Amino acid sequence: MTLLAIFALLAADFKMSLGAAMRNLMAKCLTATVLFGAGLAGNSGGAVAADMALKASPGAVGSCSEFVFTCENGRQYPLCPIAVSIAGDVVTASLHTGHSGGVHVRLVPMGVGYRYAGPGIWVDGFRGNALLNFGKHSQVACTIENY
């Protein structure tokens, strides 16, 4: 075999392997594009910034009627906003659980939903549903009226 024939065989082999790699790359790119588009189109019901804290109206500070947790144990627990951010998020509040004054709770940043925590008590929630925790071993499911 001559040198020209050897180069011709190598070039043919190189073209076949390059074609397979190119097809593989195009298939991966197309798959990624389709999955990315489906992710964007299918995520319309995901969590948004409004789900990260309870939203209060401008006149809610000092009022205990806007957020009332109605729980499965038959009791109602009002949340009285103390400080509200510019965006309307309740940052600190007083959670009234009994005869004495309310328990001071503060917004704790979460990935999804909200948490208001105070000494010995915390509320984990997402939109109008919440779990009210009285220590480590006692919790009750609640909904927020007028949410």
C-alpha positions, -999 to 999 in steps of 0.1 A, spaced: 0 0 0 11 34 -8 12 63 16 -17 80 -2 -39 49 3 -31 48 40 -41 85 44 -73 79 25 -82 50 49 -74 71 79 -95 100 66 -125 78 60 -122 64 95 -119 100 110 -150 112 91 -171 83 105 -160 89 141 -165 127 137 -200 121 123 -210 100 153 -197 125 178 -215 153 160 -248 134 160 -243 126 197 -236 163 205 -267 174 185 -289 149 203 -277 161 237 -282 197 227 -318 191 215 -326 171 246 -314 198 269 -333 224 250 -366 205 251 -362 197 289 -353 234 296 -384 246 277 -406 220 294 -392 232 328 -400 268 321 -435 260 308 -444 235 336 -432 256 365 -461 281 365 -474 270 399 -441 272 417 -433 292 448 -429 329 443 -416 357 465 -452 361 479 -450 327 494 -419 334 515 -438 354 542 -473 365 552 -483 397 534 -500 424 554 -518 455 544 -503 489 553 -527 494 582 -522 459 597 -495 469 623 -511 466 658 -542 449 644 -549 413 653 -577 406 629 -559 402 596 -542 369 604 -560 344 626 -549 308 626 -579 285 628 -566 251 640 -578 215 641 -578 216 679 -608 240 677 -589 271 688 -580 303 671 -546 320 674 -544 356 662 -511 369 648 -506 406 655 -480 422 632 -454 445 650 -431 453 620 -439 451 583 -413 455 556 -416 479 526 -427 449 505 -455 442 530 -439 411 546 -447 406 583 -412 406 599 -421 404 636 -454 398 653 -471 387 685 -488 353 684 -515 351 710 -519 315 723 -536 319 756 -547 342 785 -514 360 789 -499 384 763 -486 372 730 -454 354 722 -430 375 702 -422 357 669 -399 366 641 -397 357 604 -370 331 597 -359 329 560 -368 297 544 -364 283 509 -401 277 504 -429 289 526 -425 308 558 -415 303 595 -422 325 624 -403 314 655 -403 325 691 -394 310 724 -408 275 725 -432 280 696 -430 283 658 -453 284 628 -443 267 595 -465 275 566 -471 278 529 -497 303 517 -529 297 537 -519 264 554 -497 262 585 -484 239 612 -483 255 647 -456 238 668 -457 240 706 -422 226 713 -407 195 697 -435 171 704 -468 190 699 -481 204 667 -515 212 652 -525 219 616 -541 253 609 -554 274 581 -553 312 579 -587 329 577 -592 354 549 -558 345 533 
